[in-house]
Amino acid sequence: MLKVSGINQYYGGSHILRNLGFEAKLGEVTVVLGRNGVGKTTLLKSLMGVVLVKTGSIQLDGQNITRDMPYERVRKGVGYVPQGREIFGRLTVEENLRMGLAYKPGSTPIPPELFELFPVLNQMTNRRGGDLSGGQQQQLAIARALAARPKLLILDEPTEGIQPSIIKDIGRVIRMLADRKTMAIVLVEQYYDFAAELADQYLVMERGEIVQSGRGEQMETDGVRRRMSI
Protein backbone atom coordinates (compact mmCIF):
# COMPACT_ATOMS: atom_id res chain seq x y z
CA MET A 1 0.00 0.00 0.00
CA LEU A 2 2.84 2.42 0.87
CA LYS A 3 6.30 2.39 -0.67
CA VAL A 4 8.90 4.92 0.48
CA SER A 5 12.16 5.02 -1.48
CA GLY A 6 15.34 6.95 -0.73
CA ILE A 7 13.78 10.04 0.84
CA ASN A 8 15.99 12.82 2.17
CA GLN A 9 14.83 15.80 4.19
CA TYR A 10 16.69 18.83 5.53
CA TYR A 11 15.90 21.57 8.04
CA GLY A 12 18.28 24.38 7.24
CA GLY A 13 21.69 22.77 7.10
CA SER A 14 20.65 19.72 9.13
CA HIS A 15 20.14 16.43 7.29
CA ILE A 16 17.07 15.02 9.08
CA LEU A 17 16.01 12.00 6.96
CA ARG A 18 18.83 10.10 5.27
CA ASN A 19 18.03 8.00 2.23
CA LEU A 20 15.16 6.38 4.12
CA GLY A 21 13.00 3.66 2.59
CA PHE A 22 10.46 1.02 3.63
CA GLU A 23 7.15 -0.53 2.65
CA ALA A 24 3.91 -0.75 4.66
CA LYS A 25 1.56 -3.52 3.62
CA LEU A 26 -2.21 -3.65 3.54
CA GLY A 27 -3.60 -5.19 6.72
CA GLU A 28 -0.43 -4.64 8.73
CA VAL A 29 0.71 -2.27 11.46
CA THR A 30 4.18 -0.88 10.77
CA VAL A 31 5.62 0.53 13.99
CA VAL A 32 8.38 3.15 13.86
CA LEU A 33 10.47 3.40 17.02
CA GLY A 34 13.38 5.53 18.11
CA ARG A 35 14.47 8.02 20.73
CA ASN A 36 13.46 11.68 20.61
CA GLY A 37 15.00 13.72 17.82
CA VAL A 38 15.78 10.90 15.37
CA GLY A 39 13.31 12.10 12.71
CA LYS A 40 10.19 10.04 13.37
CA THR A 41 7.72 12.93 13.31
CA THR A 42 9.49 14.45 10.30
CA LEU A 43 9.02 11.13 8.53
CA LEU A 44 5.27 11.17 9.19
CA LYS A 45 4.96 14.83 8.15
CA SER A 46 6.77 13.91 4.93
CA LEU A 47 4.34 11.06 4.29
CA MET A 48 1.46 13.47 4.81
CA GLY A 49 3.00 16.26 2.73
CA VAL A 50 3.19 18.74 5.59
CA VAL A 51 6.86 19.00 4.63
CA LEU A 52 7.97 18.07 1.10
CA VAL A 53 10.94 15.75 0.78
CA LYS A 54 14.07 17.00 -0.93
CA THR A 55 14.69 13.78 -2.86
CA GLY A 56 13.19 10.31 -3.08
CA SER A 57 9.67 9.05 -3.74
CA ILE A 58 6.49 8.15 -1.86
CA GLN A 59 3.95 5.87 -3.52
CA LEU A 60 0.48 5.08 -2.24
CA ASP A 61 -1.32 2.13 -3.81
CA GLY A 62 0.86 2.47 -6.91
CA GLN A 63 0.38 6.25 -7.26
CA ASN A 64 3.30 8.64 -6.86
CA ILE A 65 2.25 11.21 -4.23
CA THR A 66 5.73 12.65 -3.54
CA ARG A 67 4.83 16.18 -4.65
CA ASP A 68 1.15 16.16 -3.71
CA MET A 69 -0.15 18.69 -1.21
CA PRO A 70 -1.67 17.35 2.05
CA TYR A 71 -5.28 17.84 0.86
CA GLU A 72 -4.48 15.89 -2.30
CA ARG A 73 -3.06 13.03 -0.25
CA VAL A 74 -6.22 12.97 1.86
CA ARG A 75 -8.31 12.66 -1.30
CA LYS A 76 -6.12 9.76 -2.41
CA GLY A 77 -6.55 7.95 0.89
CA VAL A 78 -4.14 9.16 3.56
CA GLY A 79 -5.44 9.71 7.10
CA TYR A 80 -3.20 11.49 9.63
CA VAL A 81 -3.38 11.71 13.42
CA PRO A 82 -0.69 14.22 14.48
CA GLN A 83 1.21 14.24 17.73
CA GLY A 84 -0.74 16.29 20.24
CA ARG A 85 -4.05 15.42 18.52
CA GLU A 86 -4.72 18.95 17.17
CA ILE A 87 -8.49 18.70 17.36
CA PHE A 88 -10.54 21.90 17.04
CA GLY A 89 -11.22 22.86 20.64
CA ARG A 90 -14.07 25.30 19.91
CA LEU A 91 -15.90 22.93 17.58
CA THR A 92 -18.19 20.19 18.80
CA VAL A 93 -17.33 16.52 18.48
CA GLU A 94 -19.71 16.25 15.53
CA GLU A 95 -18.15 19.28 13.82
CA ASN A 96 -14.66 17.85 14.35
CA LEU A 97 -15.74 14.61 12.72
CA ARG A 98 -17.23 16.52 9.80
CA MET A 99 -13.85 18.17 9.28
CA GLY A 100 -12.62 14.70 8.34
CA LEU A 101 -15.20 14.78 5.54
CA ALA A 102 -14.41 18.34 4.45
CA TYR A 103 -13.61 17.45 0.83
CA LYS A 104 -16.80 15.43 0.37
CA PRO A 105 -20.29 16.82 -0.35
CA GLY A 106 -21.89 18.53 2.64
CA SER A 107 -24.64 15.94 2.78
CA THR A 108 -22.15 13.10 3.38
CA PRO A 109 -23.13 11.45 6.69
CA ILE A 110 -20.66 10.71 9.45
CA PRO A 111 -19.96 6.95 9.20
CA PRO A 112 -21.89 5.26 12.07
CA GLU A 113 -18.94 2.90 12.42
CA LEU A 114 -16.94 5.66 14.11
CA PHE A 115 -19.32 5.63 17.05
CA GLU A 116 -19.09 1.84 17.19
CA LEU A 117 -15.30 2.04 17.36
CA PHE A 118 -15.39 4.86 19.94
CA PRO A 119 -18.73 4.68 21.81
CA VAL A 120 -17.80 7.57 24.11
CA LEU A 121 -18.00 9.97 21.16
CA ASN A 122 -21.64 9.07 20.56
CA GLN A 123 -22.48 10.40 24.01
CA MET A 124 -20.64 13.68 23.39
CA THR A 125 -21.55 14.76 19.86
CA ASN A 126 -22.62 18.24 21.02
CA ARG A 127 -19.78 18.76 23.46
CA ARG A 128 -16.89 21.00 22.44
CA GLY A 129 -13.67 19.20 21.64
CA GLY A 130 -11.73 21.34 24.10
CA ASP A 131 -13.91 20.09 26.95
CA LEU A 132 -12.97 16.44 26.40
CA SER A 133 -10.28 14.64 28.37
CA GLY A 134 -6.95 13.92 26.69
CA GLY A 135 -7.93 10.33 26.01
CA GLN A 136 -11.28 11.33 24.55
CA GLN A 137 -9.59 13.92 22.34
CA GLN A 138 -7.24 11.24 21.05
CA GLN A 139 -10.16 9.00 20.18
CA LEU A 140 -11.79 11.96 18.42
CA ALA A 141 -8.60 12.66 16.44
CA ILE A 142 -8.41 9.04 15.28
CA ALA A 143 -12.11 9.00 14.38
CA ARG A 144 -11.70 12.23 12.40
CA ALA A 145 -8.86 10.64 10.39
CA LEU A 146 -10.98 7.55 9.76
CA ALA A 147 -14.07 9.47 8.62
CA ALA A 148 -13.01 9.48 4.96
CA ARG A 149 -12.11 5.75 5.07
CA PRO A 150 -8.37 6.07 4.31
CA LYS A 151 -6.17 3.45 2.67
CA LEU A 152 -3.25 4.52 4.88
CA LEU A 153 -3.63 5.60 8.50
CA ILE A 154 -0.67 7.46 10.05
CA LEU A 155 -0.55 7.88 13.84
CA ASP A 156 2.06 9.90 15.74
CA GLU A 157 2.41 8.70 19.35
CA PRO A 158 -1.28 8.08 20.10
CA THR A 159 -0.54 6.98 23.69
CA GLU A 160 1.16 10.23 24.72
CA GLY A 161 -0.46 11.57 27.89
CA ILE A 162 -3.29 9.01 27.79
CA GLN A 163 -4.62 6.98 30.72
CA PRO A 164 -4.00 3.19 30.57
CA SER A 165 -7.65 2.18 30.06
CA ILE A 166 -7.97 4.33 26.94
CA ILE A 167 -4.58 3.13 25.67
CA LYS A 168 -6.05 -0.38 25.67
CA ASP A 169 -9.15 0.83 23.80
CA ILE A 170 -7.01 2.59 21.18
CA GLY A 171 -4.84 -0.51 20.76
CA ARG A 172 -7.92 -2.66 20.28
CA VAL A 173 -9.24 -0.34 17.56
CA ILE A 174 -5.89 -0.21 15.73
CA ARG A 175 -5.64 -3.99 15.71
CA MET A 176 -9.24 -4.33 14.54
CA LEU A 177 -8.67 -1.87 11.68
CA ALA A 178 -5.55 -3.71 10.52
CA ASP A 179 -7.24 -7.09 10.66
CA ARG A 180 -9.93 -5.90 8.25
CA LYS A 181 -7.26 -5.75 5.50
CA THR A 182 -8.65 -2.48 4.13
CA MET A 183 -5.77 -0.18 5.11
CA ALA A 184 -2.12 -0.04 6.03
CA ILE A 185 -1.21 1.56 9.36
CA VAL A 186 2.02 3.39 10.20
CA LEU A 187 2.43 4.05 13.91
CA VAL A 188 5.17 6.09 15.60
CA GLU A 189 5.36 5.11 19.25
CA GLN A 190 7.64 5.54 22.28
CA TYR A 191 5.74 3.13 24.53
CA TYR A 192 7.52 -0.13 23.77
CA ASP A 193 4.94 -2.58 25.15
CA PHE A 194 2.13 -0.94 23.18
CA ALA A 195 4.23 -1.00 20.02
CA ALA A 196 5.31 -4.61 20.47
CA GLU A 197 1.74 -5.76 21.01
CA LEU A 198 0.54 -4.19 17.76
CA ALA A 199 3.53 -4.46 15.42
CA ASP A 200 3.37 -6.70 12.37
CA GLN A 201 6.54 -4.98 11.18
CA TYR A 202 8.92 -2.77 13.14
CA LEU A 203 11.44 -0.12 12.07
CA VAL A 204 14.01 1.43 14.42
CA MET A 205 15.33 4.89 13.52
CA GLU A 206 18.54 6.57 14.59
CA ARG A 207 19.82 9.90 13.20
CA GLY A 208 17.32 9.91 10.38
CA GLU A 209 18.02 6.39 9.18
CA ILE A 210 16.36 3.00 9.63
CA VAL A 211 19.03 1.01 11.45
CA GLN A 212 17.01 -2.11 12.28
CA SER A 213 13.82 -3.72 11.01
CA GLY A 214 11.96 -6.99 11.24
CA ARG A 215 8.73 -8.73 12.06
CA GLY A 216 6.83 -7.65 15.15
CA GLU A 217 6.94 -11.03 16.84
CA GLN A 218 10.75 -10.88 16.75
CA MET A 219 11.13 -7.53 18.53
CA GLU A 220 12.13 -9.00 21.87
CA THR A 221 14.46 -11.58 20.32
CA ASP A 222 16.02 -8.89 18.14
CA GLY A 223 16.84 -6.78 21.19
CA VAL A 224 14.66 -3.80 20.26
CA ARG A 225 13.71 -3.12 23.89
CA ARG A 226 17.39 -2.95 24.85
CA ARG A 227 18.16 -0.63 21.93
CA MET A 228 15.33 1.67 22.97
CA SER A 229 16.61 1.90 26.55
CA ILE A 230 20.20 2.79 25.69
C-alpha positions in Angstrom: 0.0 0.0 0.0 2.8 2.4 0.9 6.3 2.4 -0.7 8.9 4.9 0.5 12.2 5.0 -1.5 15.3 6.9 -0.7 13.8 10.0 0.8 16.0 12.8 2.2 14.8 15.8 4.2 16.7 18.8 5.5 15.9 21.6 8.0 18.3 24.4 7.2 21.7 22.8 7.1 20.6 19.7 9.1 20.1 16.4 7.3 17.1 15.0 9.1 16.0 12.0 7.0 18.8 10.1 5.3 18.0 8.0 2.2 15.2 6.4 4.1 13.0 3.7 2.6 10.5 1.0 3.6 7.1 -0.5 2.7 3.9 -0.7 4.7 1.6 -3.5 3.6 -2.2 -3.7 3.5 -3.6 -5.2 6.7 -0.4 -4.6 8.7 0.7 -2.3 11.5 4.2 -0.9 10.8 5.6 0.5 14.0 8.4 3.1 13.9 10.5 3.4 17.0 13.4 5.5 18.1 14.5 8.0 20.7 13.5 11.7 20.6 15.0 13.7 17.8 15.8 10.9 15.4 13.3 12.1 12.7 10.2 10.0 13.4 7.7 12.9 13.3 9.5 14.5 10.3 9.0 11.1 8.5 5.3 11.2 9.2 5.0 14.8 8.2 6.8 13.9 4.9 4.3 11.1 4.3 1.5 13.5 4.8 3.0 16.3 2.7 3.2 18.7 5.6 6.9 19.0 4.6 8.0 18.1 1.1 10.9 15.7 0.8 14.1 17.0 -0.9 14.7 13.8 -2.9 13.2 10.3 -3.1 9.7 9.1 -3.7 6.5 8.1 -1.9 4.0 5.9 -3.5 0.5 5.1 -2.2 -1.3 2.1 -3.8 0.9 2.5 -6.9 0.4 6.3 -7.3 3.3 8.6 -6.9 2.3 11.2 -4.2 5.7 12.6 -3.5 4.8 16.2 -4.6 1.1 16.2 -3.7 -0.2 18.7 -1.2 -1.7 17.3 2.0 -5.3 17.8 0.9 -4.5 15.9 -2.3 -3.1 13.0 -0.3 -6.2 13.0 1.9 -8.3 12.7 -1.3 -6.1 9.8 -2.4 -6.5 7.9 0.9 -4.1 9.2 3.6 -5.4 9.7 7.1 -3.2 11.5 9.6 -3.4 11.7 13.4 -0.7 14.2 14.5 1.2 14.2 17.7 -0.7 16.3 20.2 -4.1 15.4 18.5 -4.7 19.0 17.2 -8.5 18.7 17.4 -10.5 21.9 17.0 -11.2 22.9 20.6 -14.1 25.3 19.9 -15.9 22.9 17.6 -18.2 20.2 18.8 -17.3 16.5 18.5 -19.7 16.3 15.5 -18.1 19.3 13.8 -14.7 17.9 14.3 -15.7 14.6 12.7 -17.2 16.5 9.8 -13.8 18.2 9.3 -12.6 14.7 8.3 -15.2 14.8 5.5 -14.4 18.3 4.4 -13.6 17.5 0.8 -16.8 15.4 0.4 -20.3 16.8 -0.4 -21.9 18.5 2.6 -24.6 15.9 2.8 -22.2 13.1 3.4 -23.1 11.5 6.7 -20.7 10.7 9.5 -20.0 7.0 9.2 -21.9 5.3 12.1 -18.9 2.9 12.4 -16.9 5.7 14.1 -19.3 5.6 17.0 -19.1 1.8 17.2 -15.3 2.0 17.4 -15.4 4.9 19.9 -18.7 4.7 21.8 -17.8 7.6 24.1 -18.0 10.0 21.2 -21.6 9.1 20.6 -22.5 10.4 24.0 -20.6 13.7 23.4 -21.6 14.8 19.9 -22.6 18.2 21.0 -19.8 18.8 23.5 -16.9 21.0 22.4 -13.7 19.2 21.6 -11.7 21.3 24.1 -13.9 20.1 27.0 -13.0 16.4 26.4 -10.3 14.6 28.4 -6.9 13.9 26.7 -7.9 10.3 26.0 -11.3 11.3 24.6 -9.6 13.9 22.3 -7.2 11.2 21.0 -10.2 9.0 20.2 -11.8 12.0 18.4 -8.6 12.7 16.4 -8.4 9.0 15.3 -12.1 9.0 14.4 -11.7 12.2 12.4 -8.9 10.6 10.4 -11.0 7.5 9.8 -14.1 9.5 8.6 -13.0 9.5 5.0 -12.1 5.8 5.1 -8.4 6.1 4.3 -6.2 3.5 2.7 -3.3 4.5 4.9 -3.6 5.6 8.5 -0.7 7.5 10.1 -0.6 7.9 13.8 2.1 9.9 15.7 2.4 8.7 19.3 -1.3 8.1 20.1 -0.5 7.0 23.7 1.2 10.2 24.7 -0.5 11.6 27.9 -3.3 9.0 27.8 -4.6 7.0 30.7 -4.0 3.2 30.6 -7.7 2.2 30.1 -8.0 4.3 26.9 -4.6 3.1 25.7 -6.1 -0.4 25.7 -9.2 0.8 23.8 -7.0 2.6 21.2 -4.8 -0.5 20.8 -7.9 -2.7 20.3 -9.2 -0.3 17.6 -5.9 -0.2 15.7 -5.6 -4.0 15.7 -9.2 -4.3 14.5 -8.7 -1.9 11.7 -5.5 -3.7 10.5 -7.2 -7.1 10.7 -9.9 -5.9 8.2 -7.3 -5.8 5.5 -8.7 -2.5 4.1 -5.8 -0.2 5.1 -2.1 0.0 6.0 -1.2 1.6 9.4 2.0 3.4 10.2 2.4 4.1 13.9 5.2 6.1 15.6 5.4 5.1 19.2 7.6 5.5 22.3 5.7 3.1 24.5 7.5 -0.1 23.8 4.9 -2.6 25.1 2.1 -0.9 23.2 4.2 -1.0 20.0 5.3 -4.6 20.5 1.7 -5.8 21.0 0.5 -4.2 17.8 3.5 -4.5 15.4 3.4 -6.7 12.4 6.5 -5.0 11.2 8.9 -2.8 13.1 11.4 -0.1 12.1 14.0 1.4 14.4 15.3 4.9 13.5 18.5 6.6 14.6 19.8 9.9 13.2 17.3 9.9 10.4 18.0 6.4 9.2 16.4 3.0 9.6 19.0 1.0 11.5 17.0 -2.1 12.3 13.8 -3.7 11.0 12.0 -7.0 11.2 8.7 -8.7 12.1 6.8 -7.6 15.1 6.9 -11.0 16.8 10.7 -10.9 16.7 11.1 -7.5 18.5 12.1 -9.0 21.9 14.5 -11.6 20.3 16.0 -8.9 18.1 16.8 -6.8 21.2 14.7 -3.8 20.3 13.7 -3.1 23.9 17.4 -3.0 24.8 18.2 -0.6 21.9 15.3 1.7 23.0 16.6 1.9 26.6 20.2 2.8 25.7 
